Structure formats: structure tokens, C-alpha cells
Amino acid sequence: MPLATATPQAGFGGQVVEEVRVGERRTLDRQRFSRLFEALAGAGYSIVGPTVRDGAIVYDQIRSVEDLPIGWTDRQSGGSYRLERRGDAALFGYTVGPSSWKKYLFPARERLWTATRIGDSFTVRPEPVEPTRLAFFGMRACELSALAVTDRVFAGGPVTDPGYRTRRSSILRIAVQCGQAGGTCFCVSMGTGPGVRDGADLVLTEILDAGPHRFLLEPRTEEGAAVLSRIASELVPAAAGEARIAEAIVARTAASMGRTMEATGLRELLRENLEHPRWQLVAARCLSCTNCTMVCPTCFCSAQEEVPDLDVTKVERWRRWDSCFNLAFTELHGASVRKTGLSRYRQWLTHKLGTWHDQFGTSGCVGCGRCITWCPVGIDLTEEIGAIRAGPGPAAAPGGKP
């Protein structure tokens, strides 16, 4: 990557500090890691990142290093998620939890506009959206890919979502290379990780197994370089060996994926197997609970509703998250188009992995594994695809048992 010079920045106390250039790797000692938080705050960012709450690692507002899940890791499998203590004090020694960054750009419930009656007429006032400078701290490679997908959905076509576009314009993306793979991860299969390729302003690699606890930092954009310039005095130029250590961490993670899935030809595979007997089996297990779509970082189904006040002088339109698993989601003229759980699951999977390409030129799946972990009955889309690829034989139970 060619080096570019970052804009000079005022450091702590207002003095001009050393510039850090785009693509220039530096290291930061764990004992000084809090200075990165100070730099972000000084640049006007509110920090959103991982923290432990209610037995899970979730994304929420954080203010200091102590808010991070220090020394925690997660154990994930189909329908199972548990936090466990690590044998070290890693800050990012976990994979992904139930929440995604989607909620900050596409809120779960949002007022779109308000209409007010004035005499025999009315006025419509769109809901103003004030841009908030947020630092998404601790994004993973699969989540950056998910962000690229939602960018195409909400801001990449001829009609864009104004709220999403406004919020998205003020986001700083701080990514962390994955140091371990989760039990339901399959980002390697989807070509989205675990190494951070594109889409980040600043990339961190946590190094635990070679010398002191430290972080390799690489700014990928002018914005990322400007943040590091605020703490340049705390940083050490990275030796060539540091980059090799970081690459080895990513390679080790890639070799230990919890799941795999052959991703080539999925659109054609699903289109040609709409009556495969496997759909019957998965329909018998699926609860239509919507968990998979709620935790998915790219699902964007929504419903809109008008809420009038009691004297009918004002009405508000609200948008809320919905799911294609809900019976009423495709209701037309009082009847649902997809009345069975089979048809709704089939629609979700064929859209996510197949026809999403027709709409947005990409898959709707980034291999994060959330839908597998948070399914109450442990339905595994990688297993379902494997069963369909195996041919149109009799439906097999999970694990290959007839």
C-alpha cells in the first residue's frame, strides 16, 4: 500500500505532534493502550465496543480499557454460547457475540416522519438525524464485510436511506485481527476473514505469545492515521518481525475454523433444489423464532406502522426490525404468502445465499456463525447446504443419521 501523509493534528494540550502515515505500522504496549481511548475522545469520538453484559460479549458504549472483556473468551456451537475465563489478560480473546454494529446504523426502532394536521391540510416533517461521531472499536473482518453489504443495501443504489447514510458518514472503523476462531465461524469459506483486508480505518493485532503483551497498529486511512498521530510519542516503529507475527496469528486462526461450507455455485444449487427433502426436516425443527435474522449483521427486513395521537391531529410513522420468519411478514389481503415454516426457512436461506447476488451483487452471508450459535435448536446452515449438495436422497437427520 502506498504511503500517504496524514494531516497534522493537535495533540494533548494543543501542541502539534508527530504525523503517522497511512500504512505505517507501529506498536503500542498494553500498559499504554488507554492512550488510544484518550486519542479517540480527543478527536471527538464516542466509543462503541465489546463489553461483558448479561453473560455475553455485546457491543455498547465504553469509556476505558477496563470496560473491555479482559481475560474472557466464548465457547460457541449450534444453539450454545458460554463465556469462560482465559488463562491470560487478552483484551480481544473472543470471536463475536449476539449483537452486531447494524443496530447503530439501522436502529431496531426508528421514527421516520411526523405528519401534523393544520386546518384542512397537513404538513410532513421528516425525522432529523444528527450525525454522531462513533468509533466502532473492535470490528472483525467478517463484520467489516457485513458493513460493506449493508452499505450496498442502504446507500449503494439509486434510492438511499437518509438515516443510514447520515449515521454511516460519521463512523470510524477500528478493526481487530482475529486471534482465534469460534466454534461456528466459517468466514474462510465465505472469503471474508479472518484477516482484515478492506474497509477499516485502523487495524489492530493483539500479540500475546511473543514477548510482552502489545498491539501492532496499522492505519489504513487518513482518519486512522490522524488518530494515531495524537499518540505518536507512545508508539514504537514496528520491526519486520512484528508483521510476520501478525500474519502467523491470522494464518493460525484461518486453519482452525469451527465450520466450513463450499460457497461456489450456491445460487444455482438452491434454485435447482427447491423441493429437496431436506427442507422438510429443517422445517420440523425450526421454531420461526426469528433469532437468526435478529443476530445476523446483514438482515434488514423491516415493517412500518403509523401511530396516530388520540385527537387525530398528528400521526407518526415508525420503522422497526421485522423478519421473513414471521407469518404476517408477507401478508397480502389478509393472508400470508408463506404459510409454512418450510417456505419461510427456504426463502431466508435461498435469499441469503442465492438471490442476494441478483439484488446486490454479493452474498448476504459473511460466515460469522451467529445464526448457528443463537438458533435455539441448533440449525446449522452449513450442514443444510452440505446435505443439499449431497444429492436428492432421503432427508437425513442432523449429524448424518437417517
N, C-alpha and C positions, 0 to 999 in steps of 0.2 A: 504494500500500500504506500503511495507517495506521501511524503510528509508535508503537512501544511501548518503554517504558523497560526496559533490561536491569538485572539485579540488580547492585548494586555488587560489584566484585571487588578482591581484594587483588593489588596489582601486585608487581613485583620488589622484594624487601626487606620485603614485608608491608604497605606503605602502600596506602591506598585511593586508587584512581586515577579519572580522569575516565570517566564512563559513555559508551559508544557505543550508540546506539539502533538498534533494528531498522529497516531501510530507509534508514538514514543513510549516504550514500556518502562514503567517504574515499579519499585516495590515499596510496600508500606508495612511496617512492623505492626503486629497485633496490638501492642501496647499503645500505639499511636492511631489506631483505627478510628477512634472517636473524632479525630480531626476531620475525617471525611464528612461526618454528620455536621460538624460545625461549618464546613465549607458549603454544604448544601443549604443550610439555614441562612448563611451569609449571602448566598446568591438568590435568596427569596423563595426557596422551595419548601413546601411541606412534604414530609417523607412518609410514604406508604410502603410497608414492607412486612416480612413474616414475623409473626409472634405467636406464642402459645396461648390458646384460649379454649376452654371447654373440651379439653382432651384432644385438640387438633392444632396443627400449624396453619394459621389463617393469615390473610392479608388485612392489615388495619393500619391506622396511623401510629407511627412510632417516633420517638424523640431522641433515643440514645441507643448505644450498643447494647445496654442491659435489657432492652425490650426484645432483642433478637432471641431465637430459640437456642441459646448457648448450651451445648452438650446434649441436645436432643436429636433423635433420629426417628424415622417412621418405618413401620413394617406393614406392607400392603399386599393383599391378594384379593381374589374375587370376593366381594362382599365383606371385606375385613380391613380395618385400619387401626393401628395401635401405635402409640408413642412409647419409645424406650429411651433410657439413658445410654449415651455413648460412653466410651472409655476415655474420651478426650474432651476438650472445650471448643470443638468446632462451632463456628457461627452458622454454617450453611451445610450441615451434615445430614440433610434430609432430601426428599425429592419435591413433590407437590402435594398440597392439601386440597380440601374441598372447595375453597374459594379461588376465583381467578380475577385477573385485572379487569375483565369485562365489566364488572359492576361499577367501576369508576368512570367508564366511558359510555356505557349503555345501562343506566340505572334500572334496578328491578321495578321501580315505580316512579313515574315522572309525569308531571303536568305539562301538557303541550301548549294549550292556549285557554284563554278565558273569553267568553262572549257575554257582553252586557247589553241588556235591552235599554234603549233610550227612546221613549215615545213609541212610535210605530216602526222604528228601525232598531238596529243593534250595531255594536262595534265588536271586533275580534282583536284581542291583544295576544300575540304570541308570547309564550313564557320566555323571559330573558334568561340567558345562560351566561354567567360570568366565568371567564376562563380562570382556573385556579392552577398555579404552578405546582405541579405534583412531581416528585421524584419517585418513580416506580423502582424500588430498591430490592434487588434480589430476583429479577426476572430470569427464567431459564430459557434455554434455546427453543424448546417446544412452545413456550409462551410467547416468545418474540414472533414465531411463525404464526401463532394464533392471532396475534395483533395484526400481522400483515393480512390475514384473511379477513378480519373484521374491518380493516381499512378498505379493502376492496368492496365489501358489502355495503358499508355505510358512507363511504367517501370516494369510491373509485369509479362510480358510474355517472351518467348524465344527471341523475337526481340524487342529491346527497342529503344526509341527515344533519341539520344545522347544529343540534345539540352535541352530537358526537364529534362533528368537525371542530367545534369550538373547544370542547374539552381536550380533544386529541392534540390540538395545536400547542398546548402548554405542558406537555409531558416530557420529562427527562427519563430515558430508559437506561437503568443501571443493571447490567446482566451479570450473572454468576455462572461460571462453568460448572457443570455437574460433576461432583466428586464421587458419586455413587449412583447406581441405577435402582429404581424401585421395582417391586415385585410385579407391577402391572405396566411398567414402561415399555413402549416399543417405538420410540422416536427414531431409532436407527432404521427401522423398516419403512418409516414414512419420509425419511430424508430430512428430518427437522432437528436433529441433535445427535449426541449430547453437546457437541461443540458449538459455540456461538459463531455463526457465520456473518449474518447481516442483521441490521435493524436495531443495533444498540448504540447508545452514545458513549457508554463506558463499560468495559468488560473487566470483571474481577475473577481471579483464580485463587482459591484458598489453598495454601500449601502447608501441609501438616507433617508430612513424612520425610522431609529432608531438611534438617537444620531447624532453626527457630520457626515458630508459628508466624506466618506472614502472608501477604497478598501481592500477587502480581497484577498490576493495573495497566490497562491499555485504553486510552481514549480513542474512539472511532470517529467522533465528530468534533466540530469546533466547540459545541456546547459542553461535551465531556471534557475536552482539554481545558476549557475555561474554569471548570470546577476544580480540576487538579492543580491548575496554576495558583489557586488560592492557598494551597498547602504544599507548594513545591519544596519548601525547606524541610518538610518532613519526609520527602520521598528520596529514594536512592535509585540511580540508574540501574536497570536490570542487566545482569550479566547474561551471556548467551545461554548458560546452563539453566537459567530460570525458565526460559521459553521452552526448553526441552522437557523440563519437569512438568510444566503445564500441559504440554502435548501428551505426555505419558499418562497424566491423570485422566484426560478426556478419552484416550485410547482404552484405558482400563475400564472406564465406565461403559464405553460402547461395547466392549466384549462381554459385559455382564447384564445385558437387558433381561428383564423379567419375562417379556413376551416377544414373539416375532410374528410378522404377518407379511405374506407375499402381496405387495401392493400393485404390481403391474396388472393391467387389464381388468381392474375391478369394475369399471363401468360396464363393460361388456359381460363380465361374469354374472353380475347381479341382474342385468337386463334379460339375460337368457335363462335365468333360474327363478323366475317369479313364482313358480309353482313347485319349487323344490320341497320335499317332505320335511326338511329341517325347519322350515318356518312353523310347521305345526308344533314341533317340540318346544321351540323357544316361546311360542305363544302360550303354551301350557304353563310356563314358568313366570313369564313377565307379569308384573303387578300393575303396569301402567301408572307407576307412582311418579314418573317424570324426573326422578333423581338424575338419570344420565344426562338429560338435557339441561337441568339446572346447574350441574357442576361443569358441563362442557364449556371450554373457553371460547368456542366459536358459535354455538347455537344462539339464534337470535329471534326465534318465534315470539310474537307479542300479540296482545289483544288491546283494543282501545274501547273506552267506555266514557259516556257523557254523564256527568254528575250535576244535576240542577240544584239550586238552592230552593228553600221551601216556598218563597213567594214568586218563583219562576222569573226573576229578573236577571239572573246570572246562571250560566252553565259553564262547567269546566270539562275539558277533555283530558283524560288521563291515559297513559300507556303503561302497561305492566307486562312483565315476563309471562309468557304462556308456553305451552308445549304441544307438539304434534301428537303426544300420547294422550292428551285429554280428549274425551269423547266429543265434547262440544266444539273442539277447535275447528273442525271442518263442517260445522252445522250450516246447512242451507235450507231455508223454508221449513224449519222445524225438525229436520232430520240430519243425522250425521252422515257424511260421505263415507267415512271409515268406521264402521260399527264394531269391528272386531279388534281384539288386541293383536292378532296376527297381522292384519292390514296396517295397523299403526306402527308396529315394530318394523315391518318390512319397508314402509315408507321412510321411516327415520334412517335405517341403515342404507337403503339404496340411494337416498338423497345425500347423506353424509359422505359416502364413499364413491358414489357414482355420478348422479346428475348434478351435483355441486359443480363438477367440471364444466357442464354446459352453461351454467349461470355465471360462474366467476373465474373459470379457467384454472381451478386448483381443487384439491381435495378439501373437504371440510373437516378432516381429521388430522391432528398433529402428533398422535401417538403418546399423549400424556398419561393415558390409562385411567383417568378419573372415572369414566363411565363404568369401568370394570370394578374398581375399588368400591364405589358408592352405590352399586346395584345391590339391593337387599338380598337378592337370590343369586348373586354372583354370575350373572350372564356376561359372557366374555366375547366381544365382537371378533377378536382374533380367532377364537375357537369356532365361532359360527362361520366365518369366512373359510377356515380350513375345512369344515365339514361340507360346505357347498362346493369347494374346489375338488373334494374327493369324489364327487360324482353324484348322480341322482338315485343312489341306493336308498334303502330304508333308513328312516330317521334314526340317528344314534344318540344315545343319552350323553351328557357331558362326561368327558373322560374317555369316550370311545366305547362305552358299554352299550350293547343293544337294548 
